[in-house]
Amino acid sequence: MKKKLSDIEKKEYKYLIQVLASAVNDTDVPFPYEGINWDHLIYYARVSGVNALFANAVLKLPQDYLPEEEICSKLKRIKNVELFLDSVLNSEIENILRTFDKYKVKNLPLKGYFMKREYPRSDFRSISDFDILFDIKQIDVVKKAFEEIGYDFLHNDDNQYHFQKKPYVYIEMHSTLVHEHEHYYPYLSDQIDRSAKRKEYEFSYEMSVEDYYIYMLVHNSNHFRMGGMGIRMTLDTYLFYKNHRNDFDYDYLSSRLKLFKLDKFDKRVREIAFSWFSGVTPKMTFDDFEIYILLSATLGRVSTGVMIGSYKSINNSENSSKRKFKFLYFISSVFPKKSLMAVEHSYLNRFPFLLPVSWVSMWFKRFFIEKNVHIKQGIRNRLSYTDEDVTYFKGILNEVGFNDLD
């Protein structure tokens, strides 16, 4: 598990943060330093989910400071692709919400739908899907509404229903904001009823700025605790708080943060967000906490998530051999149990003896269609983490009041 950055990496990340800050604050783009590796910067921006913002900013550099033509061509492609996707997604989501009005589906768009509006331009904030809260009692009507406008129902898990219109649009309909076993659930179960109807729609609702900020922290903290929250989530925190700092009811916000046990997390992340993005030059300490964010990609590192899952399983097991249990955990990830496989292979609920068939189907899809299997990395993630890695992660969690691994 990587825990340190080289001096070169620190310089690269600092310049990336400085460029992003210039884009969202509409200030001059910093000139590149001598010997800059643009391919590294483009890679960091891509895995952190901020490549469109980065590309738009760099392309504003004066002619004498622009990267070479090959790099500029990459940046222009990134910019143009995001412009196209943003246009398509904006059109589709409005079509969905109008259709929900027609079918009288009470709904509350979440996360990226509204966060895009906090950026100077909506194409600066990329998203992979739209998330919408709804009343589970209306699921049959929801399916009819999506069918009318050309969406396929893919599957559902315990609190989400997944719809897709190929090739670009993916919708997650949430019956709850968080899982029922989570600490936050009792405080968020009535969120639609506590939200305000939007003027442009008959059945679409919007959270108050305080509730939106709190839910954003809930979402970000879950990623933080299960694998990591990256640069984009930190930038979201900066922009939303900066844009609404004069709108907040601070008494309500403070009481809810303490109730949700997120006050320490909010304070620490917000301090970093403003240190990084509010000034001309970012103030970065590169301590364990900051490096954890920088290396967390967009939604967290797979290796960290695997370590957490394996560590928790070992602690809940009566097996005294860590090495043996790591191997058993690896086997269980290659051949998942029926309850997990049934999420996408519903036939297992009626024909459980077809579990091996579902494994073959899953791996065929991953190897030959999605092509997202990295065998060596997968084995390494599951078998090679150390006690030092666990201690490092525990320290980061404990700093903000989380004790998931204790």
BELBELHU-V280622 format. One record per residue. N is the residue number from 1. SS is DSSP state (H for helix, E for strand, C for the rest). Layout:
n ss
N SS
N SS
//
This chain:
n ss
1 C
2 C
3 C
4 C
5 C
6 C
7 H
8 H
9 H
10 H
11 H
12 H
13 H
14 H
15 H
16 H
17 H
18 H
19 H
20 H
21 H
22 H
23 H
24 H
25 H
26 C
27 C
28 C
29 C
30 C
31 C
32 C
33 C
34 C
35 C
36 C
37 C
38 H
39 H
40 H
41 H
42 H
43 H
44 H
45 H
46 H
47 H
48 C
49 C
50 C
51 H
52 H
53 H
54 H
55 H
56 H
57 H
58 H
59 C
60 C
61 C
62 C
63 H
64 H
65 H
66 C
67 C
68 C
69 H
70 H
71 H
72 H
73 H
74 H
75 H
76 H
77 H
78 H
79 H
80 H
81 H
82 H
83 H
84 H
85 H
86 H
87 H
88 H
89 H
90 H
91 H
92 H
93 H
94 H
95 H
96 H
97 H
98 H
99 H
100 H
101 H
102 H
103 H
104 C
105 C
106 C
107 E
108 E
109 E
110 C
111 C
112 H
113 H
114 H
115 H
116 H
117 H
118 H
119 C
120 C
121 C
122 H
123 H
124 H
125 C
126 C
127 C
128 C
129 C
130 E
131 E
132 E
133 E
134 E
135 C
136 H
137 H
138 H
139 H
140 H
141 H
142 H
143 H
144 H
145 H
146 H
147 H
148 H
149 C
150 C
151 C
152 E
153 E
154 E
155 E
156 E
157 C
158 C
159 C
160 E
161 E
162 E
163 E
164 E
165 E
166 C
167 C
168 C
169 E
170 E
171 E
172 E
173 E
174 E
175 C
176 C
177 C
178 C
179 C
180 C
181 C
182 C
183 C
184 C
185 H
186 H
187 H
188 H
189 C
190 C
191 C
192 C
193 C
194 C
195 C
196 E
197 E
198 C
199 C
200 C
201 C
202 C
203 C
204 E
205 E
206 E
207 C
208 C
209 H
210 H
211 H
212 H
213 H
214 H
215 H
216 H
217 H
218 H
219 H
220 H
221 H
222 H
223 H
224 H
225 H
226 H
227 C
228 C
229 C
230 C
231 H
232 H
233 H
234 H
235 H
236 H
237 H
238 H
239 H
240 H
241 H
242 H
243 H
244 H
245 C
246 C
247 C
248 C
249 C
250 H
251 H
252 H
253 H
254 H
255 H
256 H
257 H
258 H
259 H
260 C
261 C
262 C
263 H
264 H
265 H
266 H
267 H
268 H
269 H
270 H
271 H
272 H
273 H
274 H
275 H
276 H
277 H
278 C
279 C
280 C
281 C
282 C
283 C
284 C
285 C
286 C
287 C
288 H
289 H
290 H
291 H
292 H
293 H
294 H
295 C
296 C
297 C
298 C
299 C
300 C
301 C
302 H
303 H
304 H
305 H
306 H
307 H
308 H
309 H
310 H
311 H
312 H
313 H
314 H
315 H
316 C
317 C
318 C
319 C
320 C
321 C
322 H
323 H
324 H
325 H
326 H
327 H
328 H
329 H
330 H
331 H
332 H
333 H
334 H
335 C
336 C
337 C
338 H
339 H
340 H
341 H
342 C
343 C
344 C
345 C
346 H
347 H
348 H
349 H
350 C
351 C
352 H
353 H
354 H
355 H
356 H
357 H
358 H
359 H
360 H
361 H
362 H
363 H
364 H
365 H
366 H
367 H
368 H
369 H
370 H
371 C
372 C
373 C
374 C
375 H
376 H
377 H
378 H
379 H
380 H
381 H
382 H
383 H
384 C
385 C
386 C
387 H
388 H
389 H
390 H
391 H
392 H
393 H
394 H
395 H
396 H
397 H
398 H
399 H
400 C
401 C
402 C
403 C
404 C
405 C
406 C
//
